[in-house]
Amino acid sequence: MAPALLKGVVKKTGLSCHTYDFNAEIIKFLHDNHADIMPKVTRWFEYEENDDCKEVRQVITEIVKYITVRIMEHNPKWVSLRLLCHTSKKLNVQLCRYIKKNYEVQIVIGGNAVFTDPKSPRPYAKILKKAKLIDHYIVGDGEEPLYNLLSGSLDGVNEESFQILDDLAKQPYSDYNDYNWNLYEIKRLPMYASRGCVRRCTFCDVYKLWKKFKLRYAEDVFKEMLYQIDKTGITNFYFRDSLINGSITEFRKLLKLMAEYNRTAKKRIQWTSFFIFRPQDQMPEEDWKLTAESGATILRVGIESFVQSIRYHMRKKFTNKDIDFGLQMAKKYKVGLEFLMIIGYVNETQQDFEESLKWLEEHKEYAGFPLVNLSIGGTLTVTDLTDLYQQAQDYDVTIGNKIHLWENKSINLTYETRELRKEIFFNRAQELGYKLNVDEKPTM
């Protein structure tokens, strides 16, 4: 979403702009040219492996040159690179080095990967700026700092503090004119209705970045949806919010606007988003009915654990009863659910793990639909901005030299134990008929 979002800002300055989604382009490039070595290249990105593999190094060099050619065919004065997460960092260094060596152009970087704990001994963006691989960096919401930079001001630029927009409604709409929609199996427009999160989960850094949950009003969000439908013809939306129903009042208003549109539209709105389960008294059955009428296809819910006490430890304050109600309503109104799971949270005992397996057995009637997917990432990672990292001793966590190699020695919760539990959980869920999405597990 970021390039399209920022293109609207650039146009506001009067400058011309071209955007790429290089995530999608790199995937296609690898499929077309290096499908045989793609798994190794993937591990280079995700787990910092295979640096000593000659083939991988050659492919990375090809990717850098490919991206550079695509960028420079527009003869830009500025290059803005958005780093989605920590897996973007290694390629970005090589890309910036290659561009700076061969072209006179100013580079500005931003995105989640740029923000570093101020106490970090290796502040990523500062190091790159000192090495003259970049000219500027923006931490946090980039709309206003980028506008300032292109207008001749450094207000909000090259600052450690996380920049936050005061008013989300004052920004230009995203511009997707440059996007090659043939790159996507599902043609779906990213949108946002909020930034930040109402939760304060121990394993997450979102609330450390956005100190307050920020909303766009439902009318403003829907107005942009109509604008994007008119511009692209696409009526399928993917809300990139941490959670779409952080404010139940605005969520309900947005549902009503979409549902009303769908009653007469030739091509109905469909949408998916991250979502939190709320108690029945906060989101009663009529809201679920309205959710279906609004075009919801899949709601991605961060369940993380089927053990209620573990979720409370995470500060995810919803009960097993709330989960059951959500499943019942989703089934009744034909709304798909994807559960995001963490196998091996910091206080998960063997008994807790067995309780999770029991939950699978007791709820197998929901396997396939409405529970269309159990998404099991790698076991829990502990990153530097989270409470689990910054207060590790309080959580009995011993930090390892990689983000997935932490331990809780008091309950013998090692990386090997977590990986074994993940495998057992996966096999049991599969036997019971659940559909699964499992990230490739890291190796030591």
Secondary structure, DSSP 4 states (H G I P E B T S, - for coil): -HHHHHHHHHHHHT-------HHHHHHHHHHHH-TTTHHHHHHHHHH---TT-HHHHHHHHHHHHHHHHHHHTT--SEEEEE--SGGGHHHHHHHHHHHHHH---EEEEESGGG---TT-SS-HHHHHHHTTS-SEE--B--HHHHHHHHTT--TTSS-SSPB--S-GGGSPPP--TT--GGG-SS--EEE-SEES-S---TT--HHHHSSS-EE--HHHHHHHHHHHHHHH---EEEE-SS-TTSSHHHHHHHHHHHHHHHHH-SS--EEEEEE----TTTS-HHHHHHHHHTTEEEEEEEEE-S-HHHHHHHT----HHHHHHHHHHHHHHT-EEEEEE-SS-TT--HHHHHHHHHHHHHTGGGBTTTEEEEEE-SSP---TTSHHHHTGGGGTPBP-SSTT--BBGGGTB-HHHHHHHHHHHHHHHHHTT--EEEPPPP--
